Amino acid sequence: MVCLIICLSQLFFLVFLFYSQPTSSPPFSSSSTLSCSQEQSSALLKFKRLHSYPTSSSSKYSDDCDQKKESWKEGRDCCSWDGVTCDTMRRDVIGLDLSCSKLQGTIHSNSSHFLLPNLQQLNLAFNCFNSPISSGFGQFAKLEKLDLSSSQFSGQVPHELSKLPSLDLSGNKQVSINTSVMRRLVQNLTKLRELRLDGVQMSLLSLDFLMNLSSSVLSLNGCGLHGNLPYNIFRLPNLRELSLICNPELRGAFPTTNWSNPLMFLDVSTTGFSGPLPNSIDNLKFLKHLGLSQCNFNGLIPASFGNLTQITVLDLSGNNFVGELPSLSNLKNLSFLNLRCNKLSGSIPESFGNLTKVTYCYLSSNNFIGHIPSSLSNLKDLTFLDLGGSNFEGTLPDFLTKLTRLTNLDLNSYHLTGQIGEFQHAKSLEILLLYNNRLNGSIPKSISNLVKLQKLDISSNNLSGTTEFDLFSKLNETDFLDLSYKSLVFENQQQFKNLVLSLKSLNLSHNSLTSIEQIPGKNLENLDLHANFLQGTFPIPPSSVVFFSISNNNLTGEIPSSICSLTSFQILDISFNNLTGTIPRCLGYLSDFLSVMDLRTNRFHGTIPEMFAKKLEVLDFGNNKINDSFPYWLEALPKLQVLVLRCNRFYGQIENFKAISSFAMLRIIDLSQNNFMGHLTSNFFEGLKAIKTVNENEVPLKYIGEDYYQHSVMVVWKGQELKLERILTIFTTIDLSCSRFHGQIPKVLGTLQFLREVNLSHNSLSGYIPSLVGNLLVLESLDLSSNMLNGSIPMQLTSLTFLAVLNLSQNKLTGPIPQGLQFNTFQNNSYIGNKGLCGFTLSKKCMIVEPPPSEEDNDLKFTSGFGWKAVMMGYGCGFVYGIAMGYLVSKSRKPQWLVSLVGISCFQ
């Protein structure tokens, strides 16, 4: 559904460009001295009365919906009513537009509006009928166009719709069409010229029916089509418009020869179409719209594209096209060009300056080099220009600041050098993105002239000097401002209050702010002040704030009780300060939407408040002085993924869990360096369902957190203390080290098949190492050192082909060290302090053949049959680099990840 919404929103925009040409007026009018018949007026009024929503129930509709029916009043000529069109001669109602008119209910076959025998066009789109499609629509003998789109119809399409030239059922996801129904429709709709079924479920449909259509317009966006599209559909003699957007399982390719038809609109974006584009594409002499974005096309862009002289919209984004751009200088009608997210190289040719009608130009995320050609100054109508994320170089061209119609300019990650130019003429700018470049100098004062600016991001540059907040206070339309990563010194911080009055999002992180006494702003939602030099007490943000980060500063004192009045928090990050006192109880019920609470590395003491936020995903109290027992109420948080209580003074046992499904979403568990004690119980591990199973459909890989915030966490990873700035959902770890646990390692640990790190070191665990640990086929780090484990090292551990770190030192293990695979790479320090071990890597050699495993060991057999081993051999190959590096790096624009190569010692 999300895919469909995104695709359709793009489509509506591009279709607007395609159809925004002058058209002739219809051959009928609503103005005349004659009046419509009483019978028709009565029929329409009855339809209004039966199907209008009550006033009290219509709030679900947008205020933008037309209030057409308000002009429908008895005694007035119905031809003068809004939405009604009449024939100029006989005053018969021939057109009825009730789209977005707050209509509801079932339309029966005897409905009053069927008493309009001369109706030619009927539009009931964007209503809420919640009923099957009425067979009564077939009573309109003269109906030429029927639009029932997005009106919550359901069921099968009635066969009575047999002679319609134009049918639009798009956006009715409860309407389904199988192969037999579609064949019947194709056979019956003998006059069909336009068929729009966007969003209608057609996943069970055979694609052969498409070859029998005689329509000139076919739109099947987001219909769940799959399989190979018949090759010859592109050779249908009448096909003028073909749109198959957002059918990712639909595969196909274009003909290489004999391709000539009247196609004017062709869009297969977000499908499985692949292969190179044929040179014969220039046979489509009438083509005005070509959308091929988010497919798997590759190879060069054919030079024959330069012959598509009628084209106005060209979208090839999100593919694998390579090589240099062909000449497009003949495309004099082109208004929309999108080539971003490919692998195109070379420079942008000067001939681009001939595309004088281009208003939208997206070339970002390619491998272009050189400078922006000065000929782009000829594009006087340019409104959107996106050149970010390529290998361009040089300074910001002056001519870009003089394009008076430019509203969006994106030059992020562009290798720009020099100073930001003066923006005295580009007064139409609404979005300016210059982040992640090498710009230097100060922020020009002419920025304040951009009074229409809504979003400004000049972060991650080499800007310096003193900046006055007043410089931005004139930007009354601006709601997003990012000035982070610039080491700027802000003068007159009293002006900060004026700055935030109109903003929704403000990022001043990684600067040189020293104090902020008050944070006003009734519209402010996102406020990032982390990594400054802020001192003093904790500042309270406005009640509207959803995201608040003030971490990595030097705040002191307690969290004030006034924080309890803030009920909109989703993310609260106050880590790495010097805050003291107890944690306010109100934080536990502060917001129903709270997803991240990070209070680590402060000096809080006392107990932690019970949390009632059902959407909480990350809870980090690490590195404080909290003195409390294990918070069993955490069981009630169904979405909790990260739990960090490390380096505190927690105490007591961890075993009184109420439900088997406790902690079903937990992926990172760090309880290390506390005073926990007792046995490690099986029911704690049994509830960790997120580590037992993997979501095979989670592609691409996801990070915990939102786009504007990815939570970081300190972990001991492969023996080193690491700061992960972004956490992949596939990263899983259990760290219970440096406590006082005793007894055996639970066998159920071996069922957590997607566990990547286990650290149970520095406890008092005894007994055997469970051979079921050999089931953990993606395990990369295993630390069981400094315990009292005995027995032999299970041979099954040699199956752990991802294992990079093994520490079994300082135990009571005996017998030969297993050999083969990863075990041939481990050094002596993995085993020191086990006097009974012998064999490879140790100076003590094994002199006798060891006896077979004990009966207890045989009970712990490796799982047989189709386990996860075969799956992970293929699954893991794609993750070796991803796990080793992927979650250690942050966004390319912000080099944030740090690795502290320090030894880990236990302390209380």
HELIX and SHEET records of a PDB file:
HELIX    1   1 VAL A    2  TYR A   19  1                                  18    
HELIX    2   2 GLN A   38  HIS A   51  1                                  14    
HELIX    3   3 THR A   55  LYS A   60  5                                   6    
HELIX    4   4 LYS A   68  SER A   71  5                                   4    
HELIX    5   5 CYS A   78  SER A   80  5                                   3    
HELIX    6   6 SER A  112  LEU A  115  5                                   4    
HELIX    7   7 SER A  135  GLN A  139  5                                   5    
HELIX    8   8 THR A  179  ASN A  188  1                                  10    
HELIX    9   9 LEU A  207  ASN A  212  5                                   6    
HELIX   10  10 TYR A  231  ARG A  235  5                                   5    
HELIX   11  11 ASN A  279  ASN A  283  5                                   5    
HELIX   12  12 ALA A  303  ASN A  307  5                                   5    
HELIX   13  13 GLU A  350  ASN A  354  5                                   5    
HELIX   14  14 SER A  374  ASN A  378  5                                   5    
HELIX   15  15 ASP A  398  LYS A  402  5                                   5    
HELIX   16  16 LYS A  445  ASN A  449  5                                   5    
HELIX   17  17 ASP A  470  SER A  473  1                                   4    
HELIX   18  18 GLN A  493  GLN A  495  5                                   3    
HELIX   19  19 PHE A  496  LEU A  499  1                                   4    
HELIX   20  20 SER A  561  SER A  565  5                                   5    
HELIX   21  21 ARG A  585  TYR A  589  5                                   5    
HELIX   22  22 TYR A  632  ALA A  636  5                                   5    
HELIX   23  23 SER A  682  GLU A  686  1                                   5    
HELIX   24  24 LYS A  689  LYS A  692  1                                   4    
HELIX   25  25 LYS A  747  THR A  751  5                                   5    
HELIX   26  26 SER A  771  ASN A  775  5                                   5    
HELIX   27  27 MET A  795  SER A  799  5                                   5    
HELIX   28  28 LEU A  821  ASN A  824  5                                   4    
HELIX   29  29 ASN A  828  SER A  830  5                                   3    
HELIX   30  30 GLU A  855  ASN A  858  1                                   4    
HELIX   31  31 LYS A  869  CYS A  877  1                                   9    
HELIX   32  32 VAL A  880  MET A  885  1                                   6    
HELIX   33  33 GLY A  886  LEU A  888  5                                   3    
SHEET    1   A30 VAL A  84  CYS A  86  0                                        
SHEET    2   A30 VAL A  93  ASP A  97 -1                                        
SHEET    3   A30 GLN A 121  ASN A 123  1                                        
SHEET    4   A30 LYS A 145  ASP A 147  1                                        
SHEET    5   A30 SER A 166  ASP A 168  1                                        
SHEET    6   A30 GLU A 194  ARG A 196  1                                        
SHEET    7   A30 VAL A 217  SER A 219  1                                        
SHEET    8   A30 GLU A 241  SER A 243  1                                        
SHEET    9   A30 PHE A 265  ASP A 267  1                                        
SHEET   10   A30 HIS A 289  GLY A 291  1                                        
SHEET   11   A30 VAL A 313  ASP A 315  1                                        
SHEET   12   A30 PHE A 336  ASN A 338  1                                        
SHEET   13   A30 TYR A 360  TYR A 362  1                                        
SHEET   14   A30 PHE A 384  ASP A 386  1                                        
SHEET   15   A30 ASN A 408  ASP A 410  1                                        
SHEET   16   A30 ILE A 431  LEU A 433  1                                        
SHEET   17   A30 LYS A 455  ASP A 457  1                                        
SHEET   18   A30 PHE A 480  ASP A 482  1                                        
SHEET   19   A30 SER A 505  ASN A 507  1                                        
SHEET   20   A30 ASN A 526  ASP A 528  1                                        
SHEET   21   A30 PHE A 547  SER A 549  1                                        
SHEET   22   A30 ILE A 571  ASP A 573  1                                        
SHEET   23   A30 VAL A 596  ASP A 598  1                                        
SHEET   24   A30 VAL A 618  ASP A 620  1                                        
SHEET   25   A30 VAL A 642  VAL A 644  1                                        
SHEET   26   A30 ILE A 668  ASP A 670  1                                        
SHEET   27   A30 THR A 733  ASP A 735  1                                        
SHEET   28   A30 GLU A 757  ASN A 759  1                                        
SHEET   29   A30 SER A 781  ASP A 783  1                                        
SHEET   30   A30 VAL A 805  ASN A 807  1                                        
SHEET    1   B 3 SER A 131  PRO A 132  0                                        
SHEET    2   B 3 PHE A 153  GLY A 155  1                                        
SHEET    3   B 3 GLN A 174  VAL A 175  1                                        
SHEET    1   C 8 GLY A 227  ASN A 228  0                                        
SHEET    2   C 8 ASN A 247  GLY A 252  1                                        
SHEET    3   C 8 THR A 271  PRO A 276  1                                        
SHEET    4   C 8 ASN A 296  LEU A 300  1                                        
SHEET    5   C 8 ASN A 320  GLY A 323  1                                        
SHEET    6   C 8 LYS A 343  GLY A 346  1                                        
SHEET    7   C 8 ASN A 367  GLY A 370  1                                        
SHEET    8   C 8 ASN A 391  PHE A 392  1                                        
SHEET    1   D 2 GLY A 394  THR A 395  0                                        
SHEET    2   D 2 LEU A 416  THR A 417  1                                        
SHEET    1   E 2 ASN A 440  GLY A 441  0                                        
SHEET    2   E 2 ASN A 462  LEU A 463  1                                        
SHEET    1   F 2 THR A 466  GLU A 468  0                                        
SHEET    2   F 2 VAL A 489  GLU A 491  1                                        
SHEET    1   G 5 GLN A 535  GLY A 536  0                                        
SHEET    2   G 5 ASN A 554  GLY A 557  1                                        
SHEET    3   G 5 ASN A 578  THR A 582  1                                        
SHEET    4   G 5 ARG A 603  GLY A 606  1                                        
SHEET    5   G 5 LYS A 625  ILE A 626  1                                        
SHEET    1   H 7 TYR A 651  GLY A 652  0                                        
SHEET    2   H 7 ASN A 675  HIS A 679  1                                        
SHEET    3   H 7 ARG A 740  GLY A 743  1                                        
SHEET    4   H 7 SER A 764  GLY A 767  1                                        
SHEET    5   H 7 MET A 788  GLY A 791  1                                        
SHEET    6   H 7 LYS A 812  PRO A 816  1                                        
SHEET    7   H 7 GLY A 836  CYS A 838  1                                        
SHEET    1   I 2 GLY A 705  GLU A 706  0                                        
SHEET    2   I 2 TYR A 709  GLN A 710 -1                                        
SHEET    1   J 3 VAL A 713  TRP A 717  0                                        
SHEET    2   J 3 GLN A 720  LEU A 724 -1                                        
SHEET    3   J 3 LEU A 898  SER A 900 -1                                        
END                                                                             
